[in-house]
Amino acid sequence: WIMLAFEMKVVVAFIGFFCLFTDALYTGNFLSDTWVLDNVGFRDVNVKFIVALKLRNVDQMQQEFLTVSNPASASYGKYLQLPELSKKYGATTDTKEKVASYFKNKIEGATVEYSEFGDFISVTASIPAIENGLATTLDWYSDSKNRIDRKSIRSSASIYVPSELSDLISFISLNSPINLLAPRAAKSLELKATKNNLTPPFNSSVSVTTGNQEALISFQVHCGDGSLNVYNPPCANLDDNNFIPSSFAVTLTSYSIYQKNPLPLDTDPTVFTIQPSKVYCYNYFTLHSCSGIDGYNCTCTIKLSPVPKYTQLRVNVSTLYPTDATSPELASNLFALTDTATAAFLSDLYNIPPALTVKHGSNQSVAEFYDEFYSNSDLAAFLKLSGLPNASIPESNVYGDLFNDQTDPGGEAQLDVEYIMALAPGAETFFYSMADYNPNDPVNTTINEGFLEYLLVVNNQTNPPWVHSLSYGDVEADIFNASHNGSVAYGRRCDEEFMKMGLRGLTVVFSSGDDGIGNSIIRDDPVTACTQAWPAWPASSPYVTSVGATQMTNQYLPICGQNYAVKSYVPSVDRLTVQCTDTGETVCSSTFGGIITSGGGFSDVNDRLNSAPWQDAAVKVYLESSNSDAYPPLSYFNSQGRGYPDVATYGSNYFVYLNGKITRESGTSASAPVFAAMVTLWNDIRLAYNKPTLGFIAPFLYSIYATHPEAFQDVVTGNNACGVGYSIETVNCCEYSFAASSGWDAVTGLGSPNFNIIADLVLNNATTFTYIDVPNTESVTNVYSTTTTDNTDSTTARRANVANVVAIFALMIGLLALFMSVFIYWKSGFGAPFWRGGGG
């Protein structure tokens, strides 16, 4: 038995040695609630994935980020150049070489790339080679919600890399979230009504395209004999004039601006009498005049003018005949008209001097994904129509991995480019064009890592643009899902890249979202969307500046539209209404003609006191408001989180020149480049006096708000209960929401900027700013871990550490066993120790 014990101890010791030197890091497989396995895809293609390296001294980096962004700090504006930033916080050359060498050696035929100052390693190889080298399985995944028709490839089995790399790697994109950064722009299309949305006796529908105090209504005409019209003019094919419409009676009724059950306001609604000669009937698909063969595609239109703004409206259409013949009465859903935006409108709204141009080297950029391209010819036409000097973006100013196809411009990209350049004329503008598909896939069906590629490109550039506007976002919970492998590490690592941009003096502006408190979830799943607040990311990141959306109204103050009685005994139904004769900004909402609803709320993963101390005082005032409707129950959201947006600008009905014609777009995607253009102009003022750029601008904004609240136009009406939509009767809304209120709020932030006042303050940071304490915070890792239940990277690191401890313990046990065995041999007289030889 002694011999058996000895042999067992030797085996244990050997296992200890083996575990110590061969232990592997388990990174887990890809998990998602919305992306499902869909293995109909090519396997004979190369795949590119990204290995994100851990940064060094992240807690110190966060401290320096807050300090250089603090206007009251002696270090304000003392930014780092790329080599210095890399030296202090980036991955070391040894780390890059070690990790790159591992993947190159393990994956046959792999192309491995990294840059001198970058902290990402890209690996391109065939699917079989990756599977063999990393002992994993790659599969195709598609979006179960059909938000995009492309697929992405991820690891459906675990990935193993040596434990010695566990402290060097943040995440591997093969098991990280599929970041579906949805573009924020929503086209201002027709308001469509269906008979299912209407109250009897209406049994058909009228669609409405709104304009500025005018509307184009579309409907199908019935002839007096009961047949559906298929001609232009209406019913021109009939021989009996008694069945040909003699006129159309269009009734326009106003309704109160209430979110639920609007009440008619008009006791004597406006009636337009339209002659058949003013009605044009065309084929909805071919756009040709109806000629008798168009059937249900024959649609007739009428232009109505004037149409009042800032109120709910419904259109009813009756067809009149020479005889008593009748036709179905038609009606639209409720709709509302609001102002349309031009560059001149915005300059006037925010007090931007019309002749102001960039002259001192300030520059700017927009980033686009999902095949969103710009056209210089459309840009030139837009600037000409706006009365502005011509400008363009040369091909040399296009960065990224996707060629900008000017023959196929997109609404999002064109909106961003046209307005950021119109409001900051003279500024050199750059365009980041990032592919969301795998360039190695012959049919371009797969989503690649467009957002990661963007961060990789920017933070490898020695002289990137000073201002970056991005009109994209995702659901924060999808990115920071602690139950999904790699998710938290991915989100945290992206936030660290934003920190790096701020440390270099760059301003990063994100739109806050277009679907209100329920985020994009509310479009398809309103039940889930209304169970809690769903913050957007990166808008909720404490390392970017977030911009919400407003629209115009004549009810921009709470008193506007309120009832009052001249006599106390007058019943409420007969009371008079407070009429506000001027206009102001309110929360952009789909319920009042805004098409989109401004996003806003509180981060679930970023603690405000530690990660965003510059806003804590302003946010606390909001949370301590006596207005019970200002925010949902505290159980609905994380009141300790970073609040967003920081500011808001106009976001509804922008005129955009696209594909040779004028169209309209709405969204916080418009708000972001408008604010970004203002930052470009403020930067230029500072550069003129040899001062550094504003960099991460949020602390500056909250500083001047504390001493100069007049620098912002406070938005005090509206809420973000609803999602994207065209009518109060069809849009999805939640019971709870964040509402605008005096001071900072979680829908419009500090309010909309007064450009001229802020322009006067950007130079005087020595006397106008109150001190912002930079706390001795925990590390960023600790900030995240206090608000999440799991952290994949830290978990894997702990696994590796535990395994090493177990191995060392096993080794010690083995050595102890060896010693005891020898001692027992010697004491028992079985002979000399085995290393001396001899026998019994």
N, C-alpha and C positions, 0 to 999 in steps of 0.2 A: 504493500500500500504506500510505503514511503516512496518507492520508485515511481508509482503512478502519480502521486501528488507532485513529485518533482517534475515529471513530464508535463503535467497539466499546467503547472506554473510557467514552465518554459513556453508552452503554447500561448498562454495569456500574455506573457511578455512580448512574444512575437506579434500577437494581434495588436498589442499596444503600439509597438513600433510601426506596424502596418497602418494603423488608423492615423497615427501622427503624421505620416508622410504621404498618405494617399487619400485623406478625407476630401470630399468634394462639396462644393456649394450648390445647394438645391435652390433654383430660382422659380420653380413652379411653372404651371402651364397658363395659357391665356384663358381668362374668364370674363364673361360679359352677360348683362341682362338683356341686351338688345341685339347683339350680333350673334347669329346662329350658324352652326356648321353647314356648309354648302360646298361640297367637294366637286362641283362641276367647274373645273378650271384646268389650265395648263400646268403640267409638272415639269416640262422640259424648258423652263425659263430660268434665268438668273434672278435672284432676289437680293435686294439691298436692305440690310438692317443696320441699326445704329446701336453702338455701345456707349452709354453715357458714363463718363468717369466722375468719380466723386471729387468735389472741390475740397480744398483744405481751409481750415480756420473759418468755417462758415459763420460761426457766432461773431467772430471779429469782423468779418465782412459785412454782416448786417449792421453792426455798430457803426462802421465807417460809412455805410450807405445812408443811415439816418443822419449822421453828423454832416456829411457834405451836402445833404439836402435840406438842412436846418438853417433858415435865414438868420437866426440869432447866433449861430455858431461861428467861431473864429475860422473854422475850416470850411465854411459854406462856399461852394463852388470850386473847391480844390480837388478837382477830378483826377482820375488816374488815366494815364496812357495805357494802351493795350499791353505792351511788354511789362510794365510795372504791375498792372492788374494780374497778369498771368503769373508773374513771379511771386506775388503775395498770396494768391488764392487759387490759382489754377493747378491742374494736375501736373506733376513733374515730368520731365522728359523721360526719366527712368520708368515711371508708371506707364506712360504712353507706349514706350518700347516693349515693356513687359507684357501688357495686355494685347497689344497688336501682334506681337510674336506668337502668343498663345493661339489666337484665332487663325493666324496665317498657317501655323503648323498643324492645327487640328482639322482645318477645313481644306480639303484638297482643291487646288486651283483658285483659292480665294484672292480677291483683290482687296487689300486692306489699306485704308487711307486715313491720315490725320494731319493736322497742321501744327505749326510751331506754337501758336498761342491758343489753339482751340482745345476744348475739353470733351470732344466727341470723337469716336472712332467709327468709321463707316466700313462695313464689310459687304462685299458683293460676291456671290457664289451661286452655284446651281442648287436646286432644292435637295437632290439626293446628297450632295456633298455636305450641306449644312446639317441634314438629318444624321448622316454618319458621323460627322465630326463632333456634334454636340449631343449625340445620343438622344435625339428627340424626334418628333413627328410634326411636319408642317401640314396645315390644312387651310382650305379657303373658308372664309366667313362672309356672310352677307347681312345686310341690315334688315331686321325683321319688321321695322317700321317703314321700309321703302323710302327713306329720306334721300337715298342715293342709290343708283343702279349699278354701282361698281362694287367689287369685292376686295377684301383685304386678306393677306396671308398671315397666320399666326401659328405659334407652337401649341398644338393640342396635347402635347405630352411635356413632361418636365425637361428643363435644360440643366445640364450639369457643367460647372466649371470648377477649377481647383479652389479650395478654400483660401489659398494664399492670395487669391484675387478678390476675396469678399470685401476687403476694406478699400478696394480700388474702384469697384464698379457700382454705380448707382442703379442702373437698370439696363436691360436689353430690350430693344423695341419689339422683339418677337413675342413678348408676353405683356407688353405695356398696353394701355387703353388705345382703342382706335379713336383718335381725337377728331370727331366730326365737327369741325369748326364751321357752323352754319353761317352763311352770309346774312347780314342783317337787313338788307334792302328788300322792301316789299313793293311790287308794282302797284300803282294806283289804277287798278283796272275797273271794270264795270261792277257795280253793285247788282247782284243777281237775286231775284226773288222767285220763289217757287210756290205753287199753290198749297203745299204742305205747311208753309210758314204763315199763311194768311187766314184770316177769319172769314167765314161765310158772310155774305154771298159771293165773295171773290173766289173765282175758281181758275184763274190764270195769272199771269205775272207780267210785270214790267221791270226791265233792268234800267239802271241809271248810271250814267257816267257824269261825274260832277266836274264843274269848272269853277271859275271865280265869278260868283253871282250868276251863273248860268248852268244849265244841265241838259244833257242829251238823253232822252228816254227812248227805249227800244221795246217793241212789242209786236205781236202777230195780230194782223187785222182779219176780222171775220166779215164776210159780205152779208148782205141782207137776206140771202137765200140760205144762210147757214154754212156755206162753204168757206174753206180757209183761203185767204187771198194768196195768189202766186204771181201777181203782176205789179208793175209800177207804171202809172199811178195805181192806187188800190182798186181792185175789182174792175179794171179797165176792160176785161174780157167779156163782161156781162152785157147782154143786149137790153135788159130791163133796167132803166135808170133808177127805178124805185129800190133796187137792191145795191146800188152804188152809194158809198158813204157821201153824205152832203157836207159833213163837218165832224170834227172830233172835239169833245169837251174834256179838257184836261184840268183836273182839280188838284190844287196844291194846298195841303192842310198842315199847319204847324202843330207840333207836339212839345210838351215840356221836356226840358233836359233832365230827365231822371233815368237812373240806370234800370229800374224795374217798372214795368207797367206805365209807360208814358201816357199822359192825358192830353187830349186835344185842346189846343189853345184857341183855335179860330172858331168863332160862332158863324163867321161869314168868310169861308176860305176863298182864296184866289182861284178864279176859273179862267183858263185860257181857251178861247174858241179858235181852233186850227182848221184852216181850209185844206182840202185834199192836195192842192197844189204845193203846200208847204210840207207835205209828208213824202219822204223818199224811202222806197222799198228796195232792198238789195239782198242778194244771197249771202248769208252769214259767212260762208266758207270761201266762195270765189270772189266776193265783194263786187260782183257784177249786178247790174240792175235786174230785178226779177222779170223773167220772160215767159212764165207759164210752166216751167219744168222744175221749179225749185222746191215745191212741196213745203215741208216743215222748215226748210232752211230760209224761207223768205221772211225777212225781218224788216219792219218799218220803223223809221226814226222821226222824232220831232225835237227841235231845239226850243227850250224854254228860257226866257229871260225877261225881267230880272227874277232871280231866285234868292231869297234871303239866306244869309250866313248865320252860323252859330246857333242853330235850332234844329230840332228833329223835324223831318218832313216826310210826308207820304204823298205819292202821286197816284191818282185814280184816273183811268181813261175810259170814257164812254164813246161809242161810235154812234153817230146819228144818221138816219136815213130819211128820204123824202116821205116815206110812209111810216107805219107803226112797227116796222121790222125792228127786231132787237138782236143784240149780240152780247156775249159774256162781258160783264164788267171786270175791268182789269185793275190791278193795284201793284204797287211796289212795296218792298219792305221799307222800314224807316231808314232814312239816311240823313246826313248833315254835311253842309259845306263849310270848309274852312279856307284860310288863305293859302295861296300857292307861293312857293319860294323862288326867288331869283337872287343873283348875287347882290344886286342893288337893294333889294328888300332886306337881306341879311345885314348888309353894311349899315343901313339906316337903323335897323332894329337894335344892333349892338354898338352903335356909335363908333364904327370904324371909319376914319377919314377916307373918303373916296379916292383921293389922290395919293394915298400912302403906298409906297412901293419898297421892296427890299433892295437895299443898296450896299450892305456891309457884310455880305457873305453868309447870311443865314440861309439854311436850306431845309428840305423836308422830304418826306417819302410816304407812300402808301404801300401796303402789302396785300396781295391778292392770291387766292387759292381757287381750286375747282374750275380751271380753264377760264378765269375772268381776265380779259384783255382790254386794253385801251386803244383808241384810234386817235391819231393826231389830227386827222381831217375832221372828225367829229368835234374834237377839242377846239380846233380853229374856228369852226362854225359857231360853237357855243360862245366863245369869247367875243367873236364879232357881233353876234346878236345881243350880247350883254354890254356892248359898248366898251370893251376892254382891249388892250393891245394884244396882238397875236403872241402865242407862246407854244412850245412843244416840248416833248420829252424825247431826247435823242436815244437811239438804240444803245449807245454807250452808257446810258443811265439806267438801263434795265439789268437788274441782278436776279439771280436765282437759276433754277435748273429747268425752266420751261420757256421756250421761245414765245415772245409776245406776238400773237397773230392779229395784226391790225385790221384784217379783213373780217374778223369775227369778234367785235367788241362786246363786252357784257355790261349789263345795267349797273351792277355793283361797282365794277372798276371805273366805268365812265363817270358815274356819280362822284366817286372819291376824287378822281383826277380833276374833273372840271371845277369842283367847288374849292378844293384846297388850293388850286392854282389861281382861281378867280379872286379869292379873298386874300391871297398873299402874292400879288403880282410881282414879278421880278425874281422870285425865289427859285433857285435851281431845284428841280423836283426829280426824285428818283422813284423807280417802280420795281418792287420785288415781285417777281412772277414765279410762284412756287407750284410745282407739279403735285397733284394728289394721286397720280397713278405711277405705276412701275414702268420706267422707261425701257426696261428689258422685256416687257410683256408685248408680244406682237399685236395684240388687239386692245391694249391699254384699258384693261378691265379692272385693274387692281389699284386700290388706294395705297399710296406710299406714305412717307412721313413728311408731308408738306410743312407742317408747323415746326417740327424739329429741324428740318432743313433750313427754314427761315432763321431760327435762332442760331443755328450753326453758321450760316452765311454772315449775318450781322456781326456776331461776336468774333468773327475771324477778320473783319475788315479793320484796317488801320484807321481810316477816316470815314466812318459811316455817317449818314445824314444825322442832323441834330434832332429832328422830330420824326416820329414814326406813328402813323395813323393806321389802325387795324379795325375793320368793321366786321369782325367775326367772333363767335363764341360758342360755348358748349355748356352743358349742365354740370355744375361743380361736383355734384354727387357722383356723376359718371366718371369724372377724372380722378377724384379722391375717394374711390370706393375701397375701403380697407379690406373688404372680403375678396377682392380681386387681386391676384398676384401682380406686383409691379405698379399698381395704380398710384398709390400714395407717393412712391419714389419718383414716378414720372412727373406728377404734378408739382412736387416739391422742387425737383430739379429744374423744371421750366421756370418756376418762381425765382430760383437762384440766377437763372440767365437774365431775367428782368432786372434783378439787383445789379448784375454786372453792367447792364446797359445804363442804369442810373449812376453807377460809380464812374462812368465815362462821360457823364454830362448829357446823356441822351434822354429825351422825353418820349415816353411810350403812352399812347392814348388808345383806349379801347372803348367801343360802344357797349352800353349796359344791357342791351337785349331788347327784343320787340314784342315779348309776350307777357309782360307784367310779372306778377308774383308767381305765376305757375310755370314760367319759362316755356320752352318749346314743347314741354310735356302736355300743356293744356290744349294743344291743337288736336291731338288724337286720343288723349286719355284725360279728360277733364276731372274725372273722379279722383284719380291718383294725384293730379296736379293740385287739387284743392285740399289735400290732407295736410299740407305743410307748405312753407315757403321753399322755393327751389332756386337758390342763388345761381347766377351765371358766372362762368370762369372763362377767360382771365379777368373779366371786369371786377370780380370780387378780390382779386389779388391785391395785397397791400403794397405792391411794388410797381403798379401801373396807375395811371390816372383814368378814371372811368367817367363817361359822359352819357347822360340820359337825354330824353327828348321832350320838347314842349310843342304846343301849337297855340294859335291865337283864338281869343274868344272875347265877347263883350260881357262875360260873366267871370272875370278873372279875380274878383273879390268875393268873399263869402256873402256879402250883403246883396250882391247883384242877383236879381230874380226872386228875392225874398218877398213874401206877401206882407202887406200891412193894411190896416183899416183906418179910414178917416173917422169913422164912428166905431166905438167899441162894440156895439151890438151887431155890426155887420158880420154875417156868417162868412166862414173862411172861403167858401166857393165864390163869393162875390168881392173878395178883397182885391186891392190894387197891388201892383208889383213894382218893386224898386227897379228902375230902368237905368243901367249904366251906359252912358253914351259913347265912351271911348273903349279901347280894346287893350288887352294885355295878354301875357302868357299864362297858360295853364298846363297841366300834365297832358302830354300827347296820349290820346286814348282812341281806340278803335270804335268806341261807343259814340263818339262825337265827330266822326269824319276824319280822324287822324290816321286811319288804316292800321296803324300799329299802336301798341301800348308800351310806354317806357318801362324798361326793366329796372329793378332796384331791390335792395334788401340788405341782408347781413350774411357774411361768410360763415359757413359751418366749420371751416378748418383753419381759419386765420384769426387768432386772438387779437382783439383790437389794442388792448393796453400794451402788449409786448411788440406787436408787429406794425401797428398804426397809431402810435401815441399822439401824433400830430392832429388827429381828428377826435380824440376822446372827449374833450370838453364840449365840442359842438354837438356830438352825437348824444351825449348824456342829457343835454337840454331837450332834445327831441324825445328821448325815452322817458323823461320826467314830465312830459306834456300833460296838461289836464284834459286835453282833447282825447276822449276815449276812442275816437275813430282814426287817430293818427297812425296806429299800427295794430296788428293782430294780437290775439292773446300771446303771452310770453311763451307758452308751450308750442307755439306755431313756428318760432324762429329762434335763432341763437342771438340773444341780445348782447352777448359779450363779443360778438364777431366784428370784423372789419365792416363798416357800413359803406354802401355804394349806392348811387354814383357820387362823384365829387362835385360835379357841375352839370348843367344841362343847356342845350341849345335847341333851336327849332328843328323839328324832325319830320314834318308832314308835307307831302305834295310838292316835291322839288321838280322844277322843270329841268330835264336832262336832254341833251342832244345825242341821240343814239341811232346808229345805222342810217344816217341821213335824214332823220326826222326828230321832231320834239316829242318826248314822252314824259312820264312822271314817275318818280320813285319816292317812297317814304321809308323812314326808319331811323333808328339811332345810328345806322350806318351813314346817314347824312350828317347827324350831329357831331360825330367824331372828327371828320375832316374839317368841319367848320371851326371847331375849337382848336384843332391842331394848327390850322392856318393862323389863328390869333397868336398861338405860342411862337410860331415862326416870326411873326412881326415883332413880338416882344423881345425875342432873342436878338433880332436885328438891332433894336434900340440898345440893348446891352453891348452887343459887339461893336457898335459905333463908339462906345466909350471904353473899349478894351476890357470889358467885363466878361466873365464866363457866361455860358448859356444857363438857362433856368434848370436844365436837367430834370430830375424827378420833381415835378412842379406842385404836387399836391400839398406838401407842407407849406410852401409859399402861399398858396391860395388860402389855406386855413389861417395862416398868420395874418394876412391882410384883412381877412374877414373879421378877425377879433378886434381890430382897431379901425377898420374902414369898411363897415358892412355895406356902405353905399356903392362899393365896387361890384356888387352883385344885385341883380333885380330879383327880389324874393318871389318865388312862385308859391302861392298859398291855396290853390284850389286844384281838385282832381285827385285821382288815385290810380293804382295799377292793378285793378281787380281782373282785367280781361286780357285775352290774347289778341292775336292778329285777326282782323275781320273788317267787314264793310258795313255791317248793320248791327244795331243794338239787339235786334231780334234773332240774329243768327250766330253772333260771336259767343264763344265760351267764356264764362266769368266765374270767379270764386266769391264766396261770401265774405272772406276776409281779404284785406289788402293793406298796403302801405299808402298813406295819403300825404299830400303836400301840406305843409304847415309853416308857420313863421320860423325862420332860421333854417338850419340844415334839416333835410328830411330824406327818407330812403327812396325817393322817387326822382327828385330833381337836385339833390345835393344842396350846395350852398345857393343855388339859383343859377340864373344865366349871367354871364360876365358883362360888365360895362367896360368895353375895351379901353376907352380913353382914360378912365380913372386908374385902371390897372397899369396902363402904359406909363402913367406918372409915378407909379410906385415901384416899377421894376428896377429902378436905379438906386432907390433910397432904402437899402436894406439895413442901414445902420440905426435909423431912428424910428421907423414905423412898425417894426415887428416885435411882438411880444416873444419872450423866450419860450422855446419848446424844449422841455426836458427830454433828453435821450436816456431812457432807463437802462440800468445794468441788466439787460434782458437775458433770458435763457437763450440757448442756441435755437436756430430755426427748427432743428430737429425736435427739440422739446416743445416748441410752440405747436407743432403739428401733433405730436403724440398726446398732448393734453386734450385734444378734441377728436381723436380718432381711436378706434379700438384695436387697430393693428397697423403694423408698419412692415411691409414686406422686406425691405432691405435690413432693418434692424433685426427682424426676426431671423433672417438667414445668417446675419452676422452672429447673433446669439447662438444659433445652431452650430455654426462653425466653432465658436469659442467653447461651447459646452463639449463638443466632440473632442476638441484638443485637450480639454481638462480631463475628460474621461480617458483619453489615450495615455496621457501622462500618468494618471492615477493607476491605470492598468500596468504601465511600465514599472512603476514603483512597486506595485504588488508582486510583479514578476521577479524583480530583483530581490525583494524581501523573501519570496519563496525560494529563490535560488540559494540565498544565504542560509535560510533555515534548513533546507535540505542538506546542504554541505555540513552544517553544524550537527544535524542528527546522524548523518553518516559517520562523522568523526567520533561523536560521543557513544554511539552504539557499537563501535568496534568492528564495523563491517569492513574496515580496511582503510588505507590511506586515502586522502582526497583524490578524486579521479584525475586531477591535473598532474598528480605525482606518479601515477601508475601504481603497480603493486597489486596485491590481492589478499584474500583472507585466508 
